[in-house]
Amino acid sequence: MNDLKITIIQSDLHWEDKSKNLEMFSHKIAAISEATDLIVLPEMFTTGFSMSPEKFAEPMSGATINWMKQKAKEKNCVITGSFICEEAGKYFNRLVWMNADGAFSTYDKRHLFRMGDEDNHYGYGDKKIIVVLKGWKICPLICYDLRFPVWARNTKQEQYDVLIYVANWPERRAYPWKSLLVARAIENQSYVVGLNRVGNDGNDISHSGDSLVLNPKGEPISKMKSNEDTIETTLLNYSELVEFRKTFPALLDSDEFTIL
């Protein structure tokens, strides 16, 4: 199995300004000089964490999807991040997993952040996805999903190798963000990628980034700093993952359960 290169873009966002954000990320993606397999963008990367979906929602044939197709093709890699989507008269905080050939998968955020009124503006997702990239199985999730370990649990039926969270996670809760990412890596014996934005949003909420890439032992293998608008590429080693699971096969003793 080949190793996997993941590039995370820890960035400030232009509040509720899709054109400026797409232009900004176009420049950032163009600046990635080395080949990569996956580029990860923040939650709601075109608007910030907006509770005005009626103003900014797009269909799956809209500008954001077309932009993702173009950029994935240009860089010959997968691009993922979430945006505000409208489908069948409902709004969703939808993550798109866009392949270089234009084929894509989607995941709608299951756990909506009620303390930010997200549950009153968006529809709940009900299905996880596990996508495959270079033979790696990857489970992408969104922000508040991080607090719910059952939803992210690595099971015998749906085992993955990498767990990804894209986020708009406030600085005042940075300690839980970093702690829970470590917990998810340890309990699921998987690589974990947590990509969070920086800067203040339109509600004057500060975000410190604190983006992390962790190995299956919960140890950081990225060097990204807090409060920096920056890009980093990290190499994930598949043989190390396999060897660790072989020598410490804790997943074999995990409990069976059903999500209702």
C-alpha positions as CSV (number, residue, x, y, z in Angstrom):
1,M,0.0,0.0,0.0
2,N,1.3,3.5,-0.9
3,D,1.7,6.2,1.7
4,L,-0.7,9.1,1.6
5,K,0.0,12.8,1.4
6,I,-2.6,15.1,3.0
7,T,-2.4,18.9,2.7
8,I,-4.4,20.9,5.2
9,I,-5.2,24.6,4.6
10,Q,-5.6,26.4,8.0
11,S,-7.1,29.7,6.8
12,D,-9.1,32.7,7.8
13,L,-12.4,33.1,6.0
14,H,-14.2,36.1,4.4
15,W,-17.5,36.3,6.3
16,E,-20.4,35.3,4.1
17,D,-18.6,36.2,0.9
18,K,-18.4,33.2,-1.5
19,S,-16.6,34.8,-4.3
20,K,-13.8,36.2,-2.1
21,N,-13.3,32.8,-0.4
22,L,-13.2,30.9,-3.7
23,E,-10.7,33.4,-5.0
24,M,-8.6,33.1,-1.9
25,F,-8.6,29.4,-1.9
26,S,-7.7,29.3,-5.6
27,H,-4.5,31.3,-4.8
28,K,-3.7,29.0,-1.8
29,I,-4.2,25.8,-3.8
30,A,-2.1,27.2,-6.6
31,A,0.7,27.9,-4.2
32,I,0.9,24.2,-3.2
33,S,4.1,23.3,-5.1
34,E,4.5,19.6,-4.2
35,A,2.2,16.8,-5.4
36,T,-0.4,15.8,-2.9
37,D,-3.2,13.2,-2.7
38,L,-5.7,15.2,-0.7
39,I,-6.4,18.9,0.1
40,V,-8.6,19.6,3.1
41,L,-10.5,22.8,3.4
42,P,-12.5,24.1,6.5
43,E,-16.2,23.6,7.3
44,M,-18.4,26.0,5.3
45,F,-15.2,27.2,3.5
46,T,-17.2,29.6,1.2
47,T,-19.0,31.5,3.9
48,G,-17.8,30.8,7.4
49,F,-20.3,29.3,9.9
50,S,-23.3,31.1,8.7
51,M,-26.9,30.7,10.0
52,S,-28.3,32.4,6.8
53,P,-28.6,29.4,4.5
54,E,-31.5,31.0,2.6
55,K,-29.0,33.7,1.4
56,F,-26.0,31.5,0.6
57,A,-27.2,28.0,-0.2
58,E,-26.3,26.4,-3.5
59,P,-27.5,23.4,-5.4
60,M,-25.2,20.6,-6.3
61,S,-24.8,22.1,-9.7
62,G,-23.7,25.5,-8.3
63,A,-20.5,27.5,-8.4
64,T,-18.9,25.8,-5.4
65,I,-19.2,22.3,-6.8
66,N,-17.9,23.4,-10.2
67,W,-15.0,25.2,-8.5
68,M,-14.1,22.0,-6.6
69,K,-14.2,20.0,-9.8
70,Q,-11.9,22.4,-11.5
71,K,-9.4,22.6,-8.7
72,A,-9.3,18.8,-8.1
73,K,-8.6,18.3,-11.8
74,E,-5.9,21.0,-11.9
75,K,-4.1,19.5,-8.9
76,N,-4.9,15.9,-9.8
77,C,-6.0,15.1,-6.3
78,V,-9.0,14.9,-4.0
79,I,-10.4,18.1,-2.5
80,T,-12.7,18.1,0.5
81,G,-14.5,20.6,2.6
82,S,-18.1,21.6,3.5
83,F,-20.4,24.2,2.1
84,I,-24.1,25.3,2.4
85,C,-26.2,23.2,0.1
86,E,-29.9,23.3,-0.8
87,E,-31.6,20.1,-1.8
88,A,-35.3,19.3,-2.1
89,G,-36.2,22.5,-0.3
90,K,-33.9,21.8,2.7
91,Y,-30.5,23.2,3.7
92,F,-27.5,21.1,4.7
93,N,-24.0,21.6,6.0
94,R,-22.6,19.3,3.3
95,L,-19.1,17.9,3.0
96,V,-18.1,17.1,-0.6
97,W,-15.3,14.6,-1.4
98,M,-14.3,15.7,-4.9
99,N,-12.1,13.4,-7.0
100,A,-9.8,14.6,-9.7
101,D,-12.1,13.0,-12.4
102,G,-15.1,15.0,-11.2
103,A,-16.8,12.1,-9.4
104,F,-17.8,12.9,-5.8
105,S,-19.3,11.7,-2.6
106,T,-21.2,13.7,0.0
107,Y,-21.7,13.7,3.7
108,D,-24.3,15.8,5.5
109,K,-23.4,16.8,9.1
110,R,-25.2,14.6,11.5
111,H,-24.6,16.5,14.8
112,L,-25.9,20.1,14.4
113,F,-24.5,22.6,16.8
114,R,-27.6,23.6,18.8
115,M,-25.7,26.1,20.9
116,G,-25.1,28.1,17.7
117,D,-28.7,27.5,16.4
118,E,-27.5,25.3,13.6
119,D,-30.3,22.7,14.2
120,N,-32.9,25.4,13.5
121,H,-31.5,26.2,10.1
122,Y,-30.1,22.9,8.6
123,G,-31.2,19.4,8.1
124,Y,-29.6,16.4,9.9
125,G,-27.5,13.9,8.0
126,D,-28.2,10.3,8.7
127,K,-25.4,8.4,6.8
128,K,-21.7,8.2,7.3
129,I,-19.4,7.7,4.3
130,I,-16.2,5.8,4.0
131,V,-14.3,6.8,0.8
132,V,-11.2,5.1,-0.7
133,L,-8.1,6.9,-1.8
134,K,-5.0,5.0,-3.0
135,G,-6.4,2.0,-1.1
136,W,-6.8,3.9,2.1
137,K,-10.2,4.0,3.7
138,I,-11.2,7.4,4.9
139,C,-14.1,8.7,7.0
140,P,-14.7,12.4,6.7
141,L,-16.9,14.2,9.4
142,I,-17.7,17.8,10.4
143,C,-16.8,19.8,13.5
144,Y,-19.4,19.1,16.3
145,D,-19.4,15.5,15.2
146,L,-16.1,15.3,17.0
147,R,-17.9,15.2,20.4
148,F,-19.8,12.0,19.6
149,P,-17.5,9.0,19.6
150,V,-20.2,6.4,18.7
151,W,-20.8,8.0,15.3
152,A,-17.0,8.0,14.6
153,R,-16.4,4.5,16.0
154,N,-14.1,2.3,13.9
155,T,-16.1,-1.0,13.6
156,K,-15.4,-4.4,12.1
157,Q,-18.1,-3.8,9.5
158,E,-17.0,-0.2,8.5
159,Q,-13.3,0.0,9.3
160,Y,-11.3,3.0,8.1
161,D,-7.7,4.1,8.3
162,V,-8.1,7.9,8.5
163,L,-10.7,10.0,10.3
164,I,-11.0,13.6,9.1
165,Y,-12.8,16.5,10.8
166,V,-13.3,19.9,9.0
167,A,-14.3,22.6,11.4
168,N,-15.2,26.1,12.5
169,W,-14.3,25.4,16.2
170,P,-14.0,28.5,18.4
171,E,-10.8,29.3,20.2
172,R,-12.5,29.4,23.6
173,R,-13.0,25.6,23.3
174,A,-9.6,24.8,21.9
175,Y,-8.7,22.4,24.7
176,P,-11.7,20.1,24.0
177,W,-10.9,20.3,20.3
178,K,-7.3,19.1,20.7
179,S,-8.2,16.6,23.5
180,L,-11.0,15.0,21.5
181,L,-8.9,14.6,18.4
182,V,-6.4,12.7,20.4
183,A,-9.1,10.5,21.9
184,R,-10.6,9.7,18.5
185,A,-7.1,8.6,17.2
186,I,-6.4,6.4,20.2
187,E,-9.8,4.7,20.5
188,N,-10.1,4.1,16.8
189,Q,-6.4,3.2,16.1
190,S,-6.5,5.4,13.1
191,Y,-4.8,8.5,11.7
192,V,-6.9,11.6,12.6
193,V,-6.8,14.9,10.7
194,G,-8.5,17.9,12.3
195,L,-8.6,21.0,10.1
196,N,-9.9,24.2,11.7
197,R,-10.1,27.8,10.5
198,V,-8.4,30.8,12.1
199,G,-9.6,34.4,12.6
200,N,-12.7,36.1,13.7
201,D,-16.1,35.4,12.1
202,G,-19.0,37.8,11.5
203,N,-20.2,37.2,15.0
204,D,-16.8,38.2,16.5
205,I,-16.0,34.6,17.5
206,S,-12.3,33.9,17.5
207,H,-10.9,30.7,16.0
208,S,-7.3,29.7,16.7
209,G,-7.0,26.8,14.2
210,D,-5.0,24.3,16.3
211,S,-5.2,22.0,13.3
212,L,-3.6,18.6,13.9
213,V,-2.6,15.4,12.2
214,L,-2.2,12.5,14.6
215,N,-0.9,9.0,14.2
216,P,-2.9,6.0,15.5
217,K,-1.3,6.3,18.9
218,G,-2.7,9.9,19.2
219,E,0.7,11.5,18.7
220,P,1.0,14.7,16.6
221,I,2.9,14.2,13.3
222,S,2.1,17.7,12.0
223,K,3.8,21.0,12.9
224,M,1.1,23.6,12.3
225,K,0.9,26.4,14.8
226,S,-2.1,28.1,16.4
227,N,-3.4,31.3,14.9
228,E,-1.4,31.0,11.7
229,D,-2.8,31.2,8.2
230,T,-0.8,28.5,6.7
231,I,-0.6,25.3,4.6
232,E,1.0,22.0,5.6
233,T,1.5,18.7,3.9
234,T,1.9,15.5,6.0
235,L,2.8,12.0,4.9
236,L,0.8,9.1,6.4
237,N,2.6,5.8,6.5
238,Y,0.4,2.8,5.9
239,S,2.9,0.1,7.1
240,E,3.2,1.9,10.5
241,L,-0.6,1.7,10.8
242,V,-0.8,-2.0,9.9
243,E,2.1,-2.9,12.2
244,F,0.6,-1.0,15.2
245,R,-2.8,-2.6,14.8
246,K,-1.1,-6.0,14.5
247,T,1.0,-5.6,17.6
248,F,-1.8,-4.0,19.7
249,P,-5.1,-5.3,18.2
250,A,-7.5,-3.5,20.6
251,L,-10.1,-3.1,17.8
252,L,-10.7,-6.9,18.0
253,D,-12.1,-6.4,21.5
254,S,-14.5,-3.5,20.6
255,D,-18.1,-3.8,21.5
256,E,-20.8,-4.4,19.0
257,F,-23.6,-1.8,18.8
258,T,-26.3,-0.4,16.5
259,I,-27.0,3.3,15.9
260,L,-30.7,4.0,15.8
